Amino acid sequence: MSLAESDSRLLDAFFDALWLEDGLSPNTLESYRSDLTQFGAWFVKRNPADGSLAAVTRADLLEFLAHRVSGRIKASTTSRELSSLRRFYGFLLRQGRIQTDPSLNIDMPRLSRHLPVSLTETEVEALLNAPDITQPLGLRDRTMLEMLYASGLRVSNWSIWRSGK
């Protein structure tokens, strides 16, 4: 089953607002659209009589998230989907199209934290020996690499420092 025309218009208004107010990238907007369309299709299939997205309850959202988790979807994907739903229902609430936000007080899934991967001693030596230190730029590059390694800075820190932000 597909979304009703009124729900399609609601989603279009939401995406227009996201684009205008937040300036989100096309990829982010497409992710939101995919998440909300998938949720809408699931909801309409479960509630053919009144499958309006404005009629969604907190229980419906919890049931959808449980359905997604049971399908072995990654916690990061479920987290993004919940974020999309929160933004959408927050928008509907601000627009006065719903009285209460059904996404309130739904906890985000716990995301696993991965430890950073560090270089082996051999890789560090190869990296430090890569610049040609007989040339001024090579000597500069070697010095910067040693500073980064010795201080524990990551490349992202270096980019921020170098840009002066």
C-alpha positions, 0 to 999 in steps of 0.5 A, spaced: 500 500 500 502 507 498 501 513 502 495 517 502 495 524 498 495 528 504 501 524 507 505 525 501 503 532 501 505 532 509 512 529 507 513 534 501 512 540 506 517 537 511 522 536 506 521 543 503 522 545 510 528 541 512 531 544 505 530 551 506 531 551 514 537 547 515 540 546 508 541 539 509 545 535 503 541 532 498 543 525 501 541 527 508 534 529 505 534 522 501 535 518 507 530 522 511 525 521 505 527 513 505 526 512 512 519 516 512 517 512 506 519 506 509 515 507 515 509 510 512 508 504 508 509 499 514 504 503 518 499 503 512 499 496 511 498 495 519 492 500 519 489 500 512 483 504 515 486 510 518 493 509 515 494 517 516 501 519 518 498 524 523 494 518 527 501 515 529 501 513 536 507 512 541 506 505 541 506 504 533 513 507 533 515 502 538 512 497 534 516 499 528 522 500 531 521 493 534 520 490 527 526 493 524 530 491 530 527 484 529 530 484 522 537 484 524 537 492 522 544 495 525 543 500 531 546 505 527 540 505 522 535 504 527 538 510 530 537 514 524 530 512 522 528 514 529 532 521 528 528 522 522 521 520 525 523 525 531 524 530 526 518 529 522 513 529 528 517 535 531 515 538 524 508 536 525 507 539 532 510 545 530 505 546 524 499 544 529 497 538 525 498 534 531 497 535 538 502 531 541 509 528 539 509 520 539 516 520 538 517 523 545 521 519 550 523 514 546 530 512 547 535 512 542 538 505 541 545 504 544 550 504 539 557 500 540 563 504 540 569 502 536 576 503 538 580 507 533 585 503 529 592 504 530 598 503 526 603 498 527 611 500 529 613 498 522 607 502 518 609 508 523 616 507 521 614 507 513 610 513 514 616 517 517 621 515 512 616 516 506 618 524 506 625 525 502 629 529 508 634 531 503 629 537 500 626 542 505 619 540 503 621 533 505 624 535 512 618 539 513 613 533 512 617 529 516 617 534 522 609 534 521 609 527 521 613 526 527 609 532 531 602 528 529 605 521 531 608 524 538 602 528 540 597 523 538 593 528 534 589 525 529 588 527 522 582 531 523 585 535 529 591 537 524 586 539 519 582 544 524 589 546 527 592 548 520 585 551 517 586 556 524 579 554 526 
